């Protein structure tokens, strides 16, 4: 049994906003997933390749709060000194000076998962 699980909308979470801003600005990639199998940790290959448009070592402003969330097909999250833009509907266009993109497998289609203004 896996135990209790929770689902929440990260748009109101300042820790989520800070992590997303950092990934976008520093060229961050997807987290490595691991599972426990027969008492040992096993790496699970990523199904989606994710990458921020920035570069390692880039400055990241401190995000300590989420000030507002405007929802709709595209959500706009004002979080301290950054504004994050996320599609809530697949294919909804997002714009910003820096982005987080993703692709699945060998498919050359790149999706914009988030942007920052």
TIRO-2110 file (N, C-alpha, C; in Angstrom, 1 decimal):
// TIRO-2110
0.8, -1.2, 0.0, N, 1, A
0.0, 0.0, 0.0, CA, 1, A
0.9, 1.2, 0.0, C, 1, A
0.5, 2.2, -0.8, N, 2, A
1.3, 3.4, -1.0, CA, 2, A
1.0, 4.5, 0.1, C, 2, A
0.0, 4.3, 0.9, N, 3, A
-0.3, 5.4, 1.9, CA, 3, A
-1.0, 6.6, 1.3, C, 3, A
-1.2, 7.6, 2.1, N, 4, A
-1.9, 8.8, 1.7, CA, 4, A
-1.2, 9.5, 0.7, C, 4, A
-1.9, 10.1, -0.2, N, 5, A
-1.4, 11.0, -1.3, CA, 5, A
-2.2, 12.3, -1.3, C, 5, A
-1.5, 13.4, -1.7, N, 6, A
-2.2, 14.7, -1.8, CA, 6, A
-1.9, 15.3, -3.2, C, 6, A
-2.9, 16.0, -3.7, N, 7, A
-2.7, 16.8, -4.9, CA, 7, A
-3.0, 18.2, -4.6, C, 7, A
-2.2, 19.1, -5.0, N, 8, A
-2.5, 20.5, -4.8, CA, 8, A
-2.1, 21.4, -6.0, C, 8, A
-2.5, 22.6, -6.0, N, 9, A
-2.2, 23.5, -7.1, CA, 9, A
-1.0, 24.3, -6.7, C, 9, A
0.2, 24.0, -7.3, N, 10, A
1.4, 24.6, -6.9, CA, 10, A
1.4, 26.1, -7.1, C, 10, A
0.5, 26.7, -7.9, N, 11, A
0.6, 28.1, -8.2, CA, 11, A
0.5, 29.0, -7.0, C, 11, A
0.0, 28.5, -5.9, N, 12, A
-0.1, 29.3, -4.7, CA, 12, A
1.0, 29.1, -3.7, C, 12, A
2.0, 28.3, -4.1, N, 13, A
3.1, 27.8, -3.2, CA, 13, A
4.4, 28.6, -3.5, C, 13, A
4.9, 29.4, -2.6, N, 14, A
6.1, 30.1, -2.9, CA, 14, A
7.3, 29.2, -3.1, C, 14, A
7.4, 28.1, -2.5, N, 15, A
8.5, 27.1, -2.7, CA, 15, A
8.5, 26.6, -4.1, C, 15, A
7.3, 26.3, -4.6, N, 16, A
7.1, 25.8, -6.0, CA, 16, A
7.5, 27.0, -6.9, C, 16, A
7.1, 28.2, -6.7, N, 17, A
7.4, 29.3, -7.5, CA, 17, A
8.9, 29.6, -7.6, C, 17, A
9.6, 29.5, -6.4, N, 18, A
11.0, 29.7, -6.4, CA, 18, A
11.7, 28.6, -7.1, C, 18, A
11.3, 27.3, -7.0, N, 19, A
11.9, 26.2, -7.7, CA, 19, A
11.7, 26.3, -9.2, C, 19, A
10.6, 26.7, -9.6, N, 20, A
10.3, 26.9, -11.1, CA, 20, A
11.1, 28.0, -11.6, C, 20, A
11.2, 29.2, -10.9, N, 21, A
12.0, 30.3, -11.4, CA, 21, A
13.5, 29.9, -11.5, C, 21, A
14.0, 29.1, -10.5, N, 22, A
15.4, 28.7, -10.6, CA, 22, A
15.6, 27.8, -11.7, C, 22, A
14.7, 26.8, -12.0, N, 23, A
14.9, 25.9, -13.1, CA, 23, A
14.9, 26.6, -14.4, C, 23, A
14.0, 27.6, -14.6, N, 24, A
13.9, 28.4, -15.8, CA, 24, A
15.2, 29.1, -16.0, C, 24, A
15.6, 29.9, -15.0, N, 25, A
16.8, 30.8, -15.2, CA, 25, A
18.1, 30.1, -15.2, C, 25, A
18.3, 28.9, -14.6, N, 26, A
19.6, 28.2, -14.6, CA, 26, A
19.7, 27.1, -15.5, C, 26, A
18.7, 26.9, -16.4, N, 27, A
18.8, 25.8, -17.4, CA, 27, A
18.5, 24.4, -16.7, C, 27, A
17.7, 24.5, -15.6, N, 28, A
17.4, 23.3, -14.9, CA, 28, A
16.7, 22.2, -15.7, C, 28, A
16.8, 21.0, -15.2, N, 29, A
16.2, 19.8, -15.9, CA, 29, A
15.3, 19.1, -15.0, C, 29, A
14.6, 18.1, -15.5, N, 30, A
13.7, 17.3, -14.7, CA, 30, A
14.4, 16.6, -13.5, C, 30, A
13.7, 16.4, -12.5, N, 31, A
14.3, 15.7, -11.3, CA, 31, A
14.4, 14.2, -11.6, C, 31, A
15.4, 13.5, -11.1, N, 32, A
15.5, 12.1, -11.3, CA, 32, A
14.6, 11.4, -10.3, C, 32, A
13.8, 10.5, -10.9, N, 33, A
12.8, 9.7, -10.0, CA, 33, A
13.5, 8.4, -9.6, C, 33, A
13.3, 8.0, -8.4, N, 34, A
13.8, 6.7, -7.9, CA, 34, A
12.6, 6.1, -7.2, C, 34, A
12.6, 4.7, -7.2, N, 35, A
11.7, 4.0, -6.4, CA, 35, A
12.4, 3.0, -5.6, C, 35, A
11.8, 2.5, -4.5, N, 36, A
12.4, 1.5, -3.7, CA, 36, A
11.9, 0.1, -4.2, C, 36, A
12.8, -0.8, -4.5, N, 37, A
12.5, -2.1, -5.0, CA, 37, A
13.3, -3.1, -4.2, C, 37, A
12.7, -4.0, -3.5, N, 38, A
13.3, -5.0, -2.7, CA, 38, A
14.4, -4.5, -1.8, C, 38, A
14.1, -3.4, -1.2, N, 39, A
15.1, -2.8, -0.2, CA, 39, A
16.2, -1.9, -0.8, C, 39, A
16.2, -1.7, -2.1, N, 40, A
17.2, -0.8, -2.7, CA, 40, A
16.5, 0.2, -3.6, C, 40, A
17.2, 1.4, -3.8, N, 41, A
16.7, 2.5, -4.6, CA, 41, A
17.1, 2.2, -6.0, C, 41, A
16.1, 2.3, -6.9, N, 42, A
16.3, 2.1, -8.4, CA, 42, A
15.9, 3.3, -9.1, C, 42, A
16.8, 3.8, -10.0, N, 43, A
16.5, 4.9, -10.9, CA, 43, A
15.4, 4.5, -11.9, C, 43, A
14.5, 5.5, -12.2, N, 44, A
13.5, 5.3, -13.2, CA, 44, A
13.8, 6.3, -14.3, C, 44, A
14.0, 5.8, -15.5, N, 45, A
14.3, 6.7, -16.6, CA, 45, A
13.2, 7.8, -16.8, C, 45, A
13.6, 9.0, -17.1, N, 46, A
12.7, 10.1, -17.4, CA, 46, A
11.9, 9.8, -18.6, C, 46, A
10.6, 10.1, -18.6, N, 47, A
9.7, 10.0, -19.8, CA, 47, A
9.7, 11.2, -20.6, C, 47, A
10.0, 12.4, -19.9, N, 48, A
10.0, 13.7, -20.6, CA, 48, A
11.3, 14.4, -20.2, C, 48, A
11.9, 15.0, -21.3, N, 49, A
13.1, 15.8, -21.1, CA, 49, A
12.7, 17.2, -20.9, C, 49, A
13.1, 17.8, -19.8, N, 50, A
12.6, 19.2, -19.5, CA, 50, A
13.9, 20.0, -19.3, C, 50, A
13.8, 21.3, -19.8, N, 51, A
15.0, 22.2, -19.7, CA, 51, A
14.6, 23.6, -19.6, C, 51, A
15.2, 24.3, -18.7, N, 52, A
15.0, 25.8, -18.6, CA, 52, A
15.9, 26.4, -19.7, C, 52, A
15.5, 27.6, -20.1, N, 53, A
16.3, 28.3, -21.2, CA, 53, A
17.5, 29.1, -20.7, C, 53, A
17.7, 29.2, -19.3, N, 54, A
18.8, 29.9, -18.8, CA, 54, A
20.1, 29.1, -18.8, C, 54, A
21.1, 29.5, -18.0, N, 55, A
22.3, 28.8, -18.0, CA, 55, A
22.8, 28.7, -16.5, C, 55, A
23.5, 27.6, -16.3, N, 56, A
24.0, 27.3, -14.9, CA, 56, A
24.7, 28.6, -14.3, C, 56, A
24.5, 28.8, -13.1, N, 57, A
25.1, 29.9, -12.4, CA, 57, A
24.4, 31.3, -12.6, C, 57, A
23.4, 31.3, -13.4, N, 58, A
22.7, 32.6, -13.6, CA, 58, A
22.1, 33.1, -12.3, C, 58, A
22.0, 34.4, -12.1, N, 59, A
21.4, 34.9, -10.9, CA, 59, A
19.9, 34.6, -10.8, C, 59, A
19.4, 34.2, -9.6, N, 60, A
18.0, 33.9, -9.4, CA, 60, A
17.5, 34.8, -8.3, C, 60, A
16.4, 35.6, -8.6, N, 61, A
15.9, 36.5, -7.6, CA, 61, A
15.2, 35.7, -6.5, C, 61, A
15.2, 36.2, -5.3, N, 62, A
14.6, 35.5, -4.2, CA, 62, A
13.1, 35.6, -4.3, C, 62, A
12.4, 34.5, -4.2, N, 63, A
11.0, 34.4, -4.3, CA, 63, A
10.5, 33.9, -2.9, C, 63, A
9.9, 34.8, -2.1, N, 64, A
9.5, 34.5, -0.8, CA, 64, A
8.0, 34.4, -0.6, C, 64, A
7.2, 34.8, -1.6, N, 65, A
5.8, 34.9, -1.5, CA, 65, A
5.1, 34.7, -2.9, C, 65, A
3.9, 34.3, -2.9, N, 66, A
3.1, 34.4, -4.1, CA, 66, A
2.1, 35.5, -3.8, C, 66, A
2.1, 36.5, -4.6, N, 67, A
1.3, 37.7, -4.4, CA, 67, A
-0.1, 37.6, -5.0, C, 67, A
-0.2, 37.0, -6.2, N, 68, A
-1.5, 36.8, -6.8, CA, 68, A
-1.4, 35.8, -7.9, C, 68, A
-2.6, 35.2, -8.2, N, 69, A
-2.7, 34.2, -9.2, CA, 69, A
-3.9, 34.5, -10.1, C, 69, A
-3.7, 34.8, -11.3, N, 70, A
-4.8, 35.0, -12.3, CA, 70, A
-4.9, 33.8, -13.1, C, 70, A
-6.1, 33.1, -13.0, N, 71, A
-6.3, 31.8, -13.6, CA, 71, A
-7.1, 32.0, -14.9, C, 71, A
-7.1, 30.9, -15.7, N, 72, A
-7.8, 30.8, -17.0, CA, 72, A
-7.1, 29.8, -17.8, C, 72, A
-7.2, 29.8, -19.1, N, 73, A
-6.5, 28.9, -20.0, CA, 73, A
-4.9, 29.0, -19.8, C, 73, A
-4.5, 30.3, -19.4, N, 74, A
-3.1, 30.5, -19.0, CA, 74, A
-3.1, 31.2, -17.7, C, 74, A
-2.4, 30.6, -16.7, N, 75, A
-2.3, 31.1, -15.4, CA, 75, A
-1.1, 32.1, -15.3, C, 75, A
-1.3, 33.2, -14.6, N, 76, A
-0.2, 34.2, -14.4, CA, 76, A
0.0, 34.3, -12.9, C, 76, A
1.2, 34.0, -12.4, N, 77, A
1.5, 33.9, -11.0, CA, 77, A
2.5, 35.0, -10.7, C, 77, A
2.1, 36.0, -10.0, N, 78, A
3.0, 37.0, -9.5, CA, 78, A
3.6, 36.6, -8.2, C, 78, A
4.9, 36.3, -8.2, N, 79, A
5.6, 35.8, -7.0, CA, 79, A
6.8, 36.6, -6.7, C, 79, A
6.7, 37.6, -5.9, N, 80, A
7.8, 38.5, -5.5, CA, 80, A
8.2, 39.2, -6.8, C, 80, A
9.5, 39.1, -7.1, N, 81, A
10.1, 39.8, -8.3, CA, 81, A
9.8, 39.2, -9.7, C, 81, A
9.2, 38.0, -9.7, N, 82, A
9.0, 37.3, -11.0, CA, 82, A
7.5, 37.1, -11.3, C, 82, A
7.2, 37.0, -12.6, N, 83, A
5.9, 36.6, -13.0, CA, 83, A
6.0, 35.3, -13.8, C, 83, A
5.4, 34.3, -13.3, N, 84, A
5.4, 33.0, -14.0, CA, 84, A
4.1, 32.8, -14.8, C, 84, A
4.2, 32.2, -16.0, N, 85, A
3.1, 32.0, -16.9, CA, 85, A
3.0, 30.6, -17.3, C, 85, A
1.8, 29.9, -17.0, N, 86, A
1.7, 28.5, -17.2, CA, 86, A
0.4, 28.2, -18.0, C, 86, A
0.5, 27.3, -19.0, N, 87, A
-0.7, 26.9, -19.7, CA, 87, A
-1.5, 26.0, -18.8, C, 87, A
-2.8, 26.3, -18.7, N, 88, A
-3.7, 25.4, -17.9, CA, 88, A
-4.5, 24.5, -18.9, C, 88, A
-4.4, 24.8, -20.2, N, 89, A
-5.1, 24.1, -21.2, CA, 89, A
-4.0, 23.7, -22.2, C, 89, A
-3.9, 22.4, -22.6, N, 90, A
-2.9, 21.9, -23.5, CA, 90, A
-2.9, 22.8, -24.8, C, 90, A
-1.8, 23.3, -25.2, N, 91, A
-1.6, 24.1, -26.4, CA, 91, A
-1.9, 25.5, -26.2, C, 91, A
-2.3, 26.0, -25.0, N, 92, A
-2.5, 27.4, -24.8, CA, 92, A
-1.1, 28.1, -24.9, C, 92, A
-1.0, 29.2, -25.7, N, 93, A
0.3, 29.9, -25.8, CA, 93, A
0.7, 30.6, -24.6, C, 93, A
1.9, 30.5, -24.2, N, 94, A
2.5, 31.3, -23.1, CA, 94, A
3.7, 32.1, -23.6, C, 94, A
3.8, 33.3, -23.0, N, 95, A
4.9, 34.1, -23.5, CA, 95, A
5.7, 34.6, -22.3, C, 95, A
7.0, 34.8, -22.5, N, 96, A
7.9, 35.3, -21.5, CA, 96, A
9.3, 35.3, -22.1, C, 96, A
10.2, 36.0, -21.4, N, 97, A
11.6, 36.2, -21.8, CA, 97, A
12.4, 34.9, -21.6, C, 97, A
12.0, 34.1, -20.7, N, 98, A
12.7, 32.8, -20.4, CA, 98, A
11.6, 31.7, -20.2, C, 98, A
12.0, 30.5, -20.6, N, 99, A
11.0, 29.4, -20.7, CA, 99, A
11.5, 28.1, -20.0, C, 99, A
10.6, 27.2, -19.8, N, 100, A
10.8, 25.9, -19.4, CA, 100, A
10.1, 25.0, -20.5, C, 100, A
10.9, 24.2, -21.2, N, 101, A
10.3, 23.4, -22.3, CA, 101, A
10.4, 21.9, -22.0, C, 101, A
9.7, 21.1, -22.7, N, 102, A
9.8, 19.7, -22.6, CA, 102, A
9.5, 19.0, -23.9, C, 102, A
10.0, 17.8, -24.0, N, 103, A
9.8, 16.9, -25.1, CA, 103, A
9.7, 15.5, -24.6, C, 103, A
9.0, 14.6, -25.3, N, 104, A
8.8, 13.3, -24.9, CA, 104, A
9.5, 12.3, -25.9, C, 104, A
10.4, 11.5, -25.4, N, 105, A
11.0, 10.5, -26.2, CA, 105, A
11.8, 11.1, -27.3, C, 105, A
11.7, 10.4, -28.5, N, 106, A
12.4, 10.9, -29.7, CA, 106, A
11.6, 11.9, -30.5, C, 106, A
10.5, 12.2, -30.0, N, 107, A
9.6, 13.2, -30.7, CA, 107, A
10.3, 14.6, -30.7, C, 107, A
10.4, 15.2, -31.8, N, 108, A
11.1, 16.5, -31.9, CA, 108, A
10.2, 17.7, -31.5, C, 108, A
9.0, 17.4, -31.2, N, 109, A
8.0, 18.4, -30.7, CA, 109, A
8.4, 18.9, -29.4, C, 109, A
8.6, 20.2, -29.2, N, 110, A
9.0, 20.8, -28.0, CA, 110, A
7.8, 21.6, -27.5, C, 110, A
7.4, 21.4, -26.3, N, 111, A
6.3, 22.1, -25.7, CA, 111, A
6.8, 23.1, -24.7, C, 111, A
6.2, 24.3, -24.7, N, 112, A
6.5, 25.3, -23.6, CA, 112, A
5.6, 25.0, -22.4, C, 112, A
6.3, 24.6, -21.3, N, 113, A
5.6, 24.2, -20.1, CA, 113, A
5.4, 25.4, -19.2, C, 113, A
6.2, 26.4, -19.2, N, 114, A
6.1, 27.6, -18.4, CA, 114, A
7.0, 28.7, -19.0, C, 114, A
6.7, 29.9, -18.6, N, 115, A
7.5, 31.0, -19.1, CA, 115, A
7.6, 32.0, -17.9, C, 115, A
8.6, 32.9, -18.0, N, 116, A
8.8, 33.9, -16.9, CA, 116, A
9.0, 35.2, -17.6, C, 116, A
8.3, 36.2, -16.9, N, 117, A
8.4, 37.6, -17.4, CA, 117, A
9.2, 38.4, -16.4, C, 117, A
END
